[in-house]
Amino acid sequence: MTSTRTYLELSEEGAGAHKFYEVTLDGTDVTIRYGRIGETGQTRTASHSTLAKARATAARKIAEKRRKGYETAVAGVRQRRSVTRRSMVSQRSTANLAPVLWRFRSGGPAYGVFVDDERCWVGNERGDVYTLTHRGEVTARYGLPDGVKCIVADDFWIYAGCDDGRVYDLGAKIPHVAYEISDDVDIFWLDIHDGVLGVSDEAGKITVIDHEDEFQWSRRSAGRHAWMVRHDDAGVYHGHSYGVTMYDAGSGDERWSVRTSGSVLFGWQEGEELFAATNRHTVDRVGKDGTLRSTYRCDGAVFSCAASPDGRYVFAGDNHSSVYCFDRGGRRLWKLATGCGSAYSMQFHQDRLYIVTTDGSLACVDASEAAILAAEAGSVPEPVCVKAPSWDAVTPATELETVRTSDLPDVGGVVVECVDEGGRLRVRVVSDGFDRSLRVQFPKDIRRAGARYVVNEVLTSGSGGFYRVRGDIRRLD
């Protein structure tokens, strides 16, 4: 018995979809393969009792996709997104060693770092994401399909932006796709604020996507190579080869633009100020009113920067494996060597500076005054070398654990439902005590029309404009 194969693609202009969907009918088996164009995608096969039922299932699946705009295509004609890896020739520092308390080698050059009161996150270009305690103990490992560009937080939620154009929600046991970015966007950096995603790219463009993963607006700056995007209630702050530009968060209208000392290679924000690391050996402090307020001078190109929450200290990492600390006025307080490569990204938290580096390390530097004084005198502790446990990485999945309706009282949680509204799958809360008119930010890769799901928690976000789920997601049978 011969098999038949139907290959469809949906490729929209601008920041739209770029996906394929393939249906193979082989006897009584129907195999579905789907994903982003140019990638292998995911596959699932269902067996049917009769050939007629298999044919009906295949026809129904194809018809559903055609109604959503998918068209017959030839595999391989359209290509996957281009990916630009961050490139740095890291040289050895001649400064005294920094007081590194512990160091964890993640297995590949690392760009993503996020630290809060509970744990430390690190993500590398192999797609590995680890969580550690502040003492340097590994507590979890995720395996994402492509290299991690950055790890960002949005209130309770933690996201990893990857080279495959997806942003993964890491808040549950299994990561899920929260956002998908158009294939024509070569992602450099991402930031999320109140469910709204800002994406900066190689072409110097900024793209904004809302909590439902739908395109809002896009603008092209005066520069290129945009390694900075930061976001707050008022605006989106975009750093590129010309400088920093602010756009209105809602409309995308340009509010101001300021020329920095050089091309922006990284950006940080604290309160009403921005910090732009540049290739001209500086960190420029820019007010959110568009004024250039201070310049902090280093001895090499600056690939990362951070600031203390009160703005009292400003930190920088250059391409010579050195880290710096300045006071608010611009005076250099110290310069020390990392001992583990140049810092691609960094974050300051409770007297400690956490850096991720070109050799794949997450290093915890004691930035207290006593430790720095001792380091400048040549006295540093022996860093603890943290080993990664041989755990299998938790990978994204579209198949969920199923919970029976009869078990719901024991399981607990909130029930949400996926409904088809004008050809788009939306999710709404059906449990009592919630506003059923509000949409729910919910992973697109696991939505099925008519399906109900149980989630641990639903919280209001976006000034009451939508709901967000928190914790594990299970399908209600």
C-alpha positions in Angstrom: 0.0 0.0 0.0 1.5 3.3 -1.1 1.7 6.3 1.3 0.7 9.9 0.5 2.3 13.0 1.8 0.9 16.6 1.9 3.3 19.4 2.8 2.0 22.8 3.7 3.6 26.1 4.8 2.4 29.3 6.4 4.8 32.2 5.8 3.5 35.7 6.6 5.2 39.0 5.8 6.8 41.1 8.6 6.7 39.6 12.0 4.2 36.9 11.1 4.3 33.1 11.2 6.9 30.9 9.4 5.7 27.3 9.9 5.2 24.0 8.1 2.7 21.2 8.5 3.1 17.8 6.9 0.6 15.0 6.9 1.6 11.5 5.8 -1.0 8.8 5.3 0.5 5.3 5.3 -2.1 2.6 5.4 -4.0 3.1 8.7 -1.3 5.3 10.2 -1.4 9.1 10.0 1.8 10.9 10.8 1.9 14.6 11.5 5.1 16.6 11.4 5.1 20.3 12.2 7.4 23.1 13.2 9.3 26.2 11.9 10.3 26.2 8.3 13.9 24.9 7.9 13.9 22.8 11.1 13.2 19.1 11.6 10.1 19.9 13.8 8.1 17.5 15.9 6.4 14.3 14.8 3.5 12.3 16.1 1.8 9.2 14.6 -1.7 7.9 15.3 -3.0 4.5 14.2 -6.6 3.9 13.1 -8.8 0.9 13.0 -9.7 1.3 9.3 -8.3 2.9 6.2 -11.4 5.0 5.9 -10.9 6.5 9.3 -7.2 7.2 8.6 -8.1 9.0 5.4 -10.8 11.0 7.1 -8.4 12.1 9.9 -5.7 13.1 7.3 -8.3 15.1 5.3 -9.6 16.9 8.3 -6.1 17.9 9.5 -5.2 19.3 6.0 -8.5 21.1 5.8 -8.0 22.7 9.2 -4.6 24.1 8.2 -5.8 25.4 4.8 -8.6 27.3 6.6 -5.8 29.0 8.7 -3.9 30.1 5.6 -1.5 27.2 5.0 -0.7 26.5 1.4 0.9 23.7 -0.6 4.6 24.1 -0.8 7.9 22.4 -1.6 10.0 21.5 1.4 13.4 23.2 1.3 12.6 26.2 -0.9 12.1 28.6 2.0 14.9 28.6 4.5 15.1 28.9 8.3 16.0 32.2 10.0 19.6 33.4 10.0 21.4 33.2 13.3 24.2 35.6 14.4 26.2 34.3 17.3 27.9 36.9 19.6 31.6 37.0 18.5 34.4 38.1 20.8 38.1 37.5 20.8 38.7 37.2 24.5 42.2 38.0 25.8 43.8 37.3 29.1 43.7 40.1 31.7 46.9 41.4 33.4 45.0 42.6 36.5 44.9 40.8 39.8 42.3 38.0 40.1 38.8 38.9 41.3 37.5 37.1 44.5 35.5 34.4 42.7 33.6 32.3 45.3 32.5 29.6 42.9 32.5 28.8 39.2 30.3 26.5 37.2 31.2 25.5 33.7 28.0 25.1 31.7 29.6 23.4 28.6 29.5 26.2 26.1 29.9 30.0 25.7 27.2 31.5 27.9 25.1 34.6 27.3 22.1 34.2 29.5 22.1 35.0 33.2 19.4 35.9 35.7 19.7 36.1 39.5 17.0 36.7 42.1 16.6 35.9 45.8 15.9 32.2 45.1 18.4 31.1 42.5 20.7 31.8 39.6 20.0 30.9 36.0 22.6 30.4 33.2 22.0 29.5 29.5 24.6 28.7 26.9 24.8 28.5 23.1 24.2 24.7 23.2 20.7 25.4 24.6 21.5 24.2 28.1 19.9 26.1 30.9 20.9 25.4 34.5 19.6 26.7 37.8 21.9 27.0 40.9 21.6 28.1 44.4 23.6 31.1 45.6 26.0 28.7 47.1 26.7 27.2 43.7 24.7 24.0 43.9 23.0 22.8 40.7 19.3 22.3 41.1 17.8 21.8 37.6 18.8 21.4 34.0 16.7 22.2 30.9 17.6 21.4 27.3 16.3 23.9 24.8 16.4 23.2 21.0 18.9 26.0 20.1 21.4 28.4 21.6 20.2 30.7 24.5 20.6 34.4 23.7 19.4 35.7 27.0 17.4 34.9 30.1 14.9 37.6 31.3 12.4 37.9 34.1 8.9 39.5 34.0 7.7 39.6 37.6 7.2 35.9 38.6 8.0 34.6 35.1 11.3 33.5 33.7 11.9 33.3 30.0 14.8 32.1 27.7 15.1 33.7 24.3 16.8 31.3 21.8 18.4 31.3 18.4 15.4 29.2 17.0 13.2 32.3 17.3 11.3 31.1 20.2 11.0 32.4 23.8 10.5 29.6 26.3 8.7 29.9 29.6 10.8 28.2 32.2 8.4 28.6 35.1 7.2 24.9 35.2 8.8 21.5 35.3 8.6 21.4 31.5 9.5 24.4 29.3 6.9 25.7 26.9 6.9 28.1 24.0 5.6 31.5 25.1 6.4 33.5 21.9 7.5 32.8 18.4 9.3 35.5 16.4 9.2 36.0 12.7 11.8 34.1 10.6 13.0 37.4 9.1 14.2 38.6 12.5 17.9 37.7 13.3 17.5 38.0 17.1 20.3 39.8 19.0 18.5 40.5 22.3 15.1 40.4 24.0 13.3 41.9 27.0 9.8 41.3 28.4 7.7 43.7 30.4 4.2 43.0 31.6 3.8 40.3 29.0 5.0 42.5 26.1 8.1 41.3 24.3 10.7 43.6 22.7 13.1 42.1 20.1 16.3 43.8 18.8 18.0 42.4 15.8 21.0 42.4 13.4 19.4 44.9 11.1 19.0 47.5 13.8 15.2 46.9 14.0 13.0 46.7 17.1 9.9 44.5 17.0 7.2 44.5 19.8 4.9 41.5 20.3 2.0 41.4 22.8 1.1 38.8 25.5 -0.9 36.8 22.9 2.2 36.5 20.7 0.8 38.9 18.2 2.7 41.6 16.3 2.2 45.1 17.6 4.7 47.4 15.8 8.2 47.5 14.4 10.7 50.3 13.8 14.1 50.5 12.1 16.7 52.7 13.9 19.4 54.8 12.5 22.0 52.1 13.3 22.5 48.3 13.0 23.6 45.5 15.2 21.1 46.2 18.0 22.4 44.3 21.0 20.3 46.2 23.5 16.5 46.3 24.3 15.1 47.3 27.6 11.4 47.9 28.4 9.3 49.6 31.0 5.8 51.1 31.3 6.7 54.2 29.3 8.8 52.9 26.5 11.1 50.5 24.8 14.8 51.5 24.8 16.8 50.3 21.9 20.6 50.3 21.7 22.3 50.0 18.3 25.4 51.0 16.4 24.4 54.7 16.5 23.2 55.1 20.1 20.1 54.6 22.1 16.5 55.4 20.9 13.4 55.4 23.0 10.0 54.5 21.4 6.6 54.9 23.0 5.6 51.5 24.4 2.1 51.6 23.0 2.3 53.4 19.7 6.0 52.8 18.7 6.5 56.6 18.1 10.1 57.7 18.6 10.4 59.9 21.7 14.2 60.6 21.6 17.5 59.4 20.4 20.9 60.0 21.9 24.4 59.3 20.4 26.6 57.1 22.6 30.4 57.0 22.7 30.4 54.0 20.3 28.3 51.1 19.1 26.1 49.7 21.8 27.1 46.1 22.7 24.9 45.6 25.8 22.3 47.5 27.8 21.0 47.6 31.4 18.4 49.6 33.2 17.8 50.7 36.8 14.9 53.0 37.7 15.1 56.1 35.5 18.4 55.4 34.0 19.9 53.2 31.2 23.5 51.9 31.0 24.9 51.3 27.5 28.2 49.3 27.1 30.0 50.3 23.9 32.8 49.1 21.6 34.7 52.4 22.4 35.7 51.2 25.9 32.9 52.9 27.8 29.7 52.5 29.6 27.4 55.5 29.0 24.7 56.4 31.6 21.6 57.7 29.8 18.6 59.2 31.6 15.2 58.1 30.4 14.6 61.7 29.4 17.2 61.2 26.7 20.2 63.0 28.3 23.7 61.6 28.4 24.7 61.9 32.1 28.0 60.1 32.7 30.7 58.1 31.0 32.6 55.2 32.6 35.9 54.4 30.9 37.4 50.9 30.6 40.6 49.6 28.9 38.9 47.5 26.3 35.6 47.0 24.3 32.8 46.6 26.9 30.5 43.6 26.2 28.4 43.7 29.3 27.4 46.0 32.1 25.2 46.2 35.2 24.4 48.5 38.1 23.4 48.2 41.7 19.6 48.9 42.3 20.4 52.3 43.8 22.7 53.2 41.0 25.6 53.7 43.4 27.8 51.2 41.6 28.2 50.6 37.9 29.9 47.4 36.7 31.5 46.5 33.3 33.1 43.5 31.6 35.6 44.0 28.7 37.1 41.7 26.0 40.3 41.3 28.0 38.6 39.1 30.7 38.5 42.0 33.2 35.6 43.3 35.3 35.3 46.9 36.6 33.4 48.8 39.2 32.8 52.6 39.2 31.1 54.9 41.5 28.1 56.9 40.3 30.1 59.9 39.3 32.4 57.8 37.0 35.4 57.2 39.2 36.9 53.8 38.7 37.0 51.9 42.0 38.6 48.7 40.8 39.5 46.5 37.9 40.1 42.7 38.4 40.6 39.6 36.2 37.8 37.0 36.0 40.1 34.0 35.6 37.5 32.4 33.3 37.2 34.4 30.2 35.4 37.6 29.2 31.9 38.4 30.5 29.2 38.2 27.9 26.6 39.2 30.4 26.4 40.1 34.1 24.1 40.9 37.0 24.7 42.4 40.5 22.8 41.0 43.4 23.3 41.5 47.1 27.0 42.4 47.1 27.8 39.7 44.5 28.5 40.1 40.8 27.4 37.2 38.7 29.0 36.9 35.2 28.6 34.4 32.3 31.6 34.2 30.1 33.2 33.2 26.8 34.4 29.8 28.3 30.9 29.0 29.4 31.3 29.7 33.1 28.8 31.2 35.5 31.1 32.8 38.1 30.0 34.4 41.4 32.3 37.3 42.4 32.3 38.6 46.0 32.0 42.3 45.3 31.9 43.4 49.0 34.3 46.1 50.0 36.4 43.8 52.2 36.8 41.1 49.5 37.8 43.6 46.8 40.4 45.3 49.0 41.9 41.9 49.7 41.9 41.0 46.0 43.6 44.2 45.1 46.3 43.2 47.6 46.6 39.8 45.9 44.6 37.7 48.4 41.6 35.8 46.9 39.8 32.6 48.0 40.2 29.4 46.1 37.1 29.3 43.9 34.9 26.2 44.3 34.6 24.4 41.0 31.0 23.3 40.7 30.3 20.1 38.6 27.2 19.6 36.6 25.4 16.4 37.7 24.8 13.8 35.0 21.0 14.5 34.8 19.0 14.2 31.7 17.9 17.7 30.5 14.2 18.5 30.7 13.2 19.4 27.2 10.1 21.2 25.7 7.1 18.9 25.0 3.8 19.3 23.3 2.3 16.2 24.9 0.9 16.8 28.4 0.2 14.7 31.4 -3.6 14.0 31.5 -5.8 14.5 34.5 -9.3 12.9 34.7 -12.2 15.2 35.5 -13.2 13.0 38.4 -9.7 13.6 39.9 -10.0 17.4 39.7 -11.0 18.0 43.4 -7.8 16.2 44.5 -5.6 17.7 41.9 -6.6 21.3 42.6 -5.7 24.2 40.3 -7.5 26.4 37.8 -9.3 25.1 34.7 -8.8 27.0 31.4 -10.3 26.2 28.0 -9.0 26.6 24.5 -11.6 28.0 22.0 -11.5 28.9 18.3 -12.3 32.6 17.8 -12.3 33.6 14.2 -9.6 31.1 13.2 -7.4 31.9 16.2 -7.1 29.6 19.2 -7.7 31.7 22.4 -7.6 30.5 26.0 -10.0 31.7 28.7 -10.5 30.7 32.4 -13.6 28.6 33.1 -13.2 28.2 36.9 -15.3 30.2 39.1 -14.1 33.6 40.5 -12.4 34.7 37.3 -13.4 37.2 34.5 -14.2 34.9 31.6 -13.9 37.8 29.1 -10.1 38.1 29.7 -7.7 36.2 27.5 -5.0 33.9 29.0 -1.4 34.0 28.0 -0.9 30.4 27.2 1.7 28.4 25.2 0.7 28.2 21.6 2.5 24.9 20.9 0.1 22.9 23.2 -3.2 24.6 22.4 -5.9 22.3 21.0 -9.3 23.6 20.0 -11.9 22.5 22.6 -9.4 21.2 25.0 -9.4 22.0 28.7 -6.3 22.3 30.9 -5.5 22.4 34.6 -2.9 25.0 35.7 -1.4 25.5 39.2 -2.2 29.2 39.3 -3.7 32.1 37.2 -2.6 35.6 38.0 -3.9 39.0 36.7 -1.4 40.9 34.6 -1.2 43.9 32.2 -3.1 46.2 34.6 -5.9 43.7 34.7 -5.9 43.3 30.9 -5.2 39.6 30.7 -4.3 36.5 32.8 -1.1 34.6 33.0 -0.6 31.0 34.1 2.0 29.9 36.6 3.4 26.4 37.2 2.7 23.1 35.6 0.1 22.6 32.9 -1.9 19.4 32.5 -4.6 18.4 30.1 -8.1 17.7 31.5 -9.5 14.5 30.0 
